């Protein structure tokens, strides 16, 4: 087995919770899950949106959400072209908040320490 394959087998990709208050109900914010954004994910996004890392458009954020959003069981939430069109009709602040949470790998020092 090559080193890259061995490293891939050791990798633990746990899902992080993404809270979407705008999609919630009386019981609280809607929760979706996202695994870490990988080099492969960025490569796929940059093929469609060449300046993705320097200029995140709403379309690129929607594509990120479609690519990474899962339910608690690890199933994709958005997979069809129709889902993408529906998300493009969402308010921009909701889409940007979800995308920002997906990119937020490191919490603030205060959150980590529980302050």
NUGU-328227 format. One record per atom (N, C-alpha, C): atom name; z, y, x. Coordinates in pm, whole numbers. Layout:
BEGIN
atom CA; up Z; north Y; east X
...
This chain:
BEGIN
atom N; up 0; north -118; east 85
atom CA; up 0; north 0; east 0
atom C; up 0; north 124; east 89
atom N; up -85; north 220; east 54
atom CA; up -92; north 345; east 128
atom C; up 26; north 435; east 97
atom N; up 49; north 530; east 184
atom CA; up 162; north 621; east 167
atom C; up 152; north 699; east 37
atom N; up 33; north 750; east 3
atom CA; up 18; north 829; east -120
atom C; up 55; north 747; east -242
atom N; up 13; north 622; east -245
atom CA; up 44; north 536; east -359
atom C; up 195; north 509; east -365
atom N; up 255; north 487; east -250
atom CA; up 400; north 463; east -245
atom C; up 476; north 585; east -295
atom N; up 434; north 703; east -252
atom CA; up 499; north 826; east -296
atom C; up 481; north 846; east -447
atom N; up 361; north 815; east -499
atom CA; up 337; north 827; east -643
atom C; up 429; north 733; east -720
atom N; up 452; north 613; east -669
atom CA; up 539; north 518; east -736
atom C; up 685; north 561; east -735
atom N; up 725; north 642; east -638
atom CA; up 863; north 692; east -631
atom C; up 885; north 814; east -720
atom N; up 778; north 882; east -756
atom CA; up 787; north 1007; east -831
atom C; up 848; north 984; east -969
atom N; up 941; north 1067; east -1004
atom CA; up 1002; north 1063; east -1136
atom C; up 961; north 1189; east -1211
atom N; up 879; north 1171; east -1313
atom CA; up 831; north 1285; east -1390
atom C; up 906; north 1291; east -1522
atom N; up 1019; north 1356; east -1519
atom CA; up 1097; north 1369; east -1642
atom C; up 1048; north 1491; east -1720
atom N; up 1056; north 1481; east -1849
atom CA; up 1009; north 1591; east -1934
atom C; up 1119; north 1695; east -1951
atom N; up 1077; north 1822; east -1952
atom CA; up 1168; north 1934; east -1977
atom C; up 1148; north 1980; east -2121
atom N; up 1253; north 2028; east -2179
atom CA; up 1247; north 2080; east -2315
atom C; up 1194; north 2223; east -2314
atom N; up 1105; north 2251; east -2407
atom CA; up 1051; north 2386; east -2426
atom C; up 1088; north 2427; east -2569
atom N; up 1160; north 2536; east -2581
atom CA; up 1207; north 2583; east -2710
atom C; up 1111; north 2687; east -2767
atom N; up 1072; north 2668; east -2894
atom CA; up 978; north 2760; east -2959
atom C; up 1041; north 2810; east -3089
atom N; up 1122; north 2915; east -3081
atom CA; up 1189; north 2966; east -3202
atom C; up 1093; north 3004; east -3314
atom N; up 977; north 3056; east -3279
atom CA; up 880; north 3100; east -3382
atom C; up 828; north 2984; east -3467
atom N; up 836; north 2864; east -3416
atom CA; up 790; north 2746; east -3490
atom C; up 905; north 2670; east -3553
atom N; up 1025; north 2724; east -3543
atom CA; up 1143; north 2655; east -3594
atom C; up 1161; north 2669; east -3744
atom N; up 1270; north 2609; east -3790
atom CA; up 1306; north 2618; east -3931
atom C; up 1456; north 2646; east -3939
atom N; up 1515; north 2620; east -4053
atom CA; up 1658; north 2647; east -4072
atom C; up 1747; north 2569; east -3976
atom N; up 1698; north 2456; east -3926
atom CA; up 1779; north 2375; east -3836
atom C; up 1771; north 2423; east -3691
atom N; up 1685; north 2520; east -3663
atom CA; up 1677; north 2574; east -3527
atom C; up 1535; north 2580; east -3476
atom N; up 1524; north 2612; east -3348
atom CA; up 1394; north 2626; east -3283
atom C; up 1322; north 2492; east -3275
atom N; up 1190; north 2497; east -3283
atom CA; up 1109; north 2377; east -3261
atom C; up 1117; north 2343; east -3113
atom N; up 1126; north 2216; east -3082
atom CA; up 1135; north 2173; east -2943
atom C; up 1017; north 2083; east -2911
atom N; up 949; north 2117; east -2801
atom CA; up 846; north 2029; east -2748
atom C; up 885; north 2000; east -2605
atom N; up 814; north 1912; east -2542
atom CA; up 851; north 1867; east -2408
atom C; up 731; north 1879; east -2316
atom N; up 758; north 1896; east -2188
atom CA; up 654; north 1916; east -2088
atom C; up 697; north 1851; east -1958
atom N; up 609; north 1772; east -1902
atom CA; up 633; north 1717; east -1769
atom C; up 583; north 1819; east -1666
atom N; up 624; north 1805; east -1542
atom CA; up 587; north 1899; east -1437
atom C; up 436; north 1918; east -1430
atom N; up 396; north 2039; east -1399
atom CA; up 255; north 2069; east -1379
atom C; up 217; north 2020; east -1240
atom N; up 118; north 1933; east -1234
atom CA; up 78; north 1871; east -1108
atom C; up -43; north 1942; east -1047
atom N; up -75; north 1905; east -925
atom CA; up -196; north 1956; east -860
atom C; up -319; north 1919; east -943
atom N; up -321; north 1798; east -998
atom CA; up -433; north 1755; east -1082
atom C; up -446; north 1847; east -1204
atom N; up -334; north 1878; east -1268
atom CA; up -337; north 1967; east -1385
atom C; up -397; north 2103; east -1348
atom N; up -350; north 2160; east -1237
atom CA; up -402; north 2290; east -1194
atom C; up -550; north 2283; east -1163
atom N; up -593; north 2173; east -1100
atom CA; up -734; north 2154; east -1069
atom C; up -817; north 2154; east -1197
atom N; up -770; north 2081; east -1298
atom CA; up -843; north 2074; east -1425
atom C; up -849; north 2211; east -1493
atom N; up -739; north 2285; east -1491
atom CA; up -736; north 2418; east -1550
atom C; up -828; north 2515; east -1475
atom N; up -828; north 2505; east -1342
atom CA; up -909; north 2597; east -1264
atom C; up -1058; north 2566; east -1276
atom N; up -1094; north 2444; east -1310
atom CA; up -1235; north 2414; east -1335
atom C; up -1285; north 2490; east -1457
atom N; up -1200; north 2500; east -1557
atom CA; up -1237; north 2570; east -1681
atom C; up -1208; north 2720; east -1673
atom N; up -1103; north 2755; east -1601
atom CA; up -1058; north 2895; east -1587
atom C; up -1041; north 2924; east -1438
atom N; up -1152; north 2960; east -1367
atom CA; up -1149; north 2971; east -1220
atom C; up -1041; north 3062; east -1162
atom N; up -1001; north 3165; east -1232
atom CA; up -901; north 3258; east -1180
atom C; up -765; north 3237; east -1247
atom N; up -738; north 3114; east -1288
atom CA; up -620; north 3081; east -1367
atom C; up -489; north 3131; east -1306
atom N; up -469; north 3106; east -1178
atom CA; up -341; north 3142; east -1117
atom C; up -323; north 3292; east -1097
atom N; up -432; north 3367; east -1090
atom CA; up -423; north 3512; east -1072
atom C; up -434; north 3589; east -1203
atom N; up -500; north 3530; east -1301
atom CA; up -527; north 3600; east -1425
atom C; up -520; north 3500; east -1541
atom N; up -399; north 3476; east -1588
atom CA; up -382; north 3380; east -1698
atom C; up -423; north 3444; east -1829
atom N; up -531; north 3394; east -1886
atom CA; up -576; north 3442; east -2016
atom C; up -507; north 3360; east -2126
atom N; up -513; north 3410; east -2247
atom CA; up -456; north 3334; east -2359
atom C; up -525; north 3199; east -2371
atom N; up -658; north 3198; east -2353
atom CA; up -732; north 3071; east -2359
atom C; up -683; north 2970; east -2256
atom N; up -654; north 3017; east -2136
atom CA; up -606; north 2925; east -2032
atom C; up -464; north 2876; east -2063
atom N; up -382; north 2964; east -2122
atom CA; up -246; north 2922; east -2161
atom C; up -253; north 2819; east -2273
atom N; up -343; north 2840; east -2368
atom CA; up -359; north 2743; east -2477
atom C; up -405; north 2609; east -2420
atom N; up -497; north 2612; east -2324
atom CA; up -542; north 2486; east -2262
atom C; up -428; north 2417; east -2189
atom N; up -342; north 2494; east -2122
atom CA; up -224; north 2437; east -2056
atom C; up -133; north 2369; east -2159
atom N; up -109; north 2438; east -2269
atom CA; up -22; north 2382; east -2375
atom C; up -83; north 2254; east -2431
atom N; up -213; north 2257; east -2459
atom CA; up -281; north 2137; east -2510
atom C; up -271; north 2021; east -2411
atom N; up -278; north 2053; east -2284
atom CA; up -274; north 1950; east -2180
atom C; up -135; north 1890; east -2162
atom N; up -30; north 1973; east -2173
atom CA; up 104; north 1929; east -2132
atom C; up 205; north 1907; east -2243
atom N; up 184; north 1962; east -2362
atom CA; up 286; north 1953; east -2468
atom C; up 297; north 1811; east -2521
atom N; up 420; north 1762; east -2529
atom CA; up 450; north 1628; east -2579
atom C; up 564; north 1635; east -2679
atom N; up 575; north 1530; east -2759
atom CA; up 693; north 1516; east -2843
atom C; up 801; north 1446; east -2761
atom N; up 915; north 1424; east -2822
atom CA; up 1028; north 1363; east -2750
atom C; up 995; north 1224; east -2697
atom N; up 904; north 1154; east -2764
atom CA; up 865; north 1020; east -2722
atom C; up 757; north 1016; east -2615
atom N; up 708; north 1133; east -2572
atom CA; up 607; north 1139; east -2468
atom C; up 464; north 1136; east -2520
atom N; up 446; north 1151; east -2651
atom CA; up 312; north 1153; east -2709
atom C; up 257; north 1295; east -2709
atom N; up 128; north 1309; east -2680
atom CA; up 64; north 1441; east -2680
atom C; up 72; north 1503; east -2818
atom N; up 106; north 1631; east -2823
atom CA; up 114; north 1702; east -2950
atom C; up -21; north 1759; east -2993
atom N; up -102; north 1800; east -2895
atom CA; up -229; north 1865; east -2925
atom C; up -338; north 1796; east -2845
atom N; up -438; north 1745; east -2915
atom CA; up -542; north 1674; east -2841
atom C; up -683; north 1706; east -2885
atom N; up -698; north 1763; east -3002
atom CA; up -833; north 1784; east -3054
atom C; up -879; north 1928; east -3033
atom N; up -1009; north 1947; east -3045
atom CA; up -1065; north 2082; east -3038
atom C; up -1010; north 2167; east -3152
atom N; up -984; north 2105; east -3265
atom CA; up -927; north 2177; east -3380
atom C; up -787; north 2229; east -3348
atom N; up -707; north 2147; east -3276
atom CA; up -574; north 2192; east -3234
atom C; up -585; north 2317; east -3147
atom N; up -682; north 2318; east -3056
atom CA; up -701; north 2433; east -2967
atom C; up -735; north 2557; east -3050
atom N; up -824; north 2541; east -3145
atom CA; up -860; north 2655; east -3230
atom C; up -741; north 2706; east -3309
atom N; up -660; north 2614; east -3361
atom CA; up -540; north 2655; east -3435
atom C; up -443; north 2731; east -3346
atom N; up -424; north 2684; east -3222
atom CA; up -334; north 2753; east -3130
atom C; up -389; north 2890; east -3089
atom N; up -521; north 2903; east -3082
atom CA; up -581; north 3033; east -3048
atom C; up -552; north 3136; east -3156
atom N; up -518; north 3093; east -3276
atom CA; up -483; north 3184; east -3384
atom C; up -336; north 3223; east -3386
atom N; up -257; north 3165; east -3296
atom CA; up -113; north 3195; east -3288
atom C; up -93; north 3332; east -3224
atom N; up 24; north 3391; east -3246
atom CA; up 57; north 3519; east -3184
atom C; up 63; north 3503; east -3032
atom N; up 15; north 3605; east -2962
atom CA; up 6; north 3596; east -2816
atom C; up 144; north 3581; east -2750
atom N; up 246; north 3644; east -2806
atom CA; up 378; north 3634; east -2744
atom C; up 433; north 3491; east -2753
atom N; up 400; north 3418; east -2859
atom CA; up 445; north 3280; east -2873
atom C; up 377; north 3193; east -2768
atom N; up 245; north 3207; east -2755
atom CA; up 169; north 3128; east -2657
atom C; up 214; north 3158; east -2515
atom N; up 231; north 3285; east -2483
atom CA; up 272; north 3320; east -2346
atom C; up 414; north 3272; east -2317
atom N; up 503; north 3275; east -2416
atom CA; up 639; north 3226; east -2396
atom C; up 639; north 3075; east -2368
atom N; up 560; north 2999; east -2443
atom CA; up 552; north 2854; east -2420
atom C; up 497; north 2826; east -2281
atom N; up 386; north 2892; east -2245
atom CA; up 326; north 2871; east -2113
atom C; up 423; north 2909; east -2001
atom N; up 495; north 3019; east -2017
atom CA; up 593; north 3059; east -1916
atom C; up 703; north 2956; east -1901
atom N; up 749; north 2901; east -2013
atom CA; up 852; north 2797; east -2005
atom C; up 798; north 2672; east -1936
atom N; up 672; north 2641; east -1959
atom CA; up 612; north 2523; east -1894
atom C; up 604; north 2543; east -1743
atom N; up 579; north 2666; east -1699
atom CA; up 571; north 2694; east -1556
atom C; up 708; north 2711; east -1492
atom N; up 812; north 2735; east -1569
atom CA; up 945; north 2762; east -1515
atom C; up 1011; north 2633; east -1467
atom N; up 990; north 2601; east -1342
atom CA; up 1048; north 2480; east -1283
atom C; up 1194; north 2502; east -1243
atom N; up 1226; north 2624; east -1204
atom CA; up 1360; north 2653; east -1152
atom C; up 1430; north 2749; east -1245
atom N; up 1547; north 2710; east -1289
atom CA; up 1627; north 2798; east -1373
atom C; up 1695; north 2902; east -1287
atom N; up 1747; north 3003; east -1350
atom CA; up 1821; north 3105; east -1276
atom C; up 1948; north 3043; east -1217
atom N; up 1999; north 3106; east -1115
atom CA; up 2123; north 3060; east -1053
atom C; up 2234; north 3058; east -1158
atom N; up 2239; north 3159; east -1242
atom CA; up 2343; north 3166; east -1345
atom C; up 2335; north 3048; east -1441
atom N; up 2214; north 3011; east -1482
atom CA; up 2198; north 2899; east -1574
atom C; up 2238; north 2767; east -1509
atom N; up 2203; north 2752; east -1383
atom CA; up 2240; north 2629; east -1311
atom C; up 2391; north 2617; east -1298
atom N; up 2458; north 2730; east -1269
atom CA; up 2603; north 2730; east -1251
atom C; up 2678; north 2732; east -1383
atom N; up 2605; north 2753; east -1493
atom CA; up 2669; north 2755; east -1622
atom C; up 2738; north 2887; east -1656
atom N; up 2696; north 2994; east -1590
atom CA; up 2758; north 3126; east -1614
atom C; up 2683; north 3199; east -1721
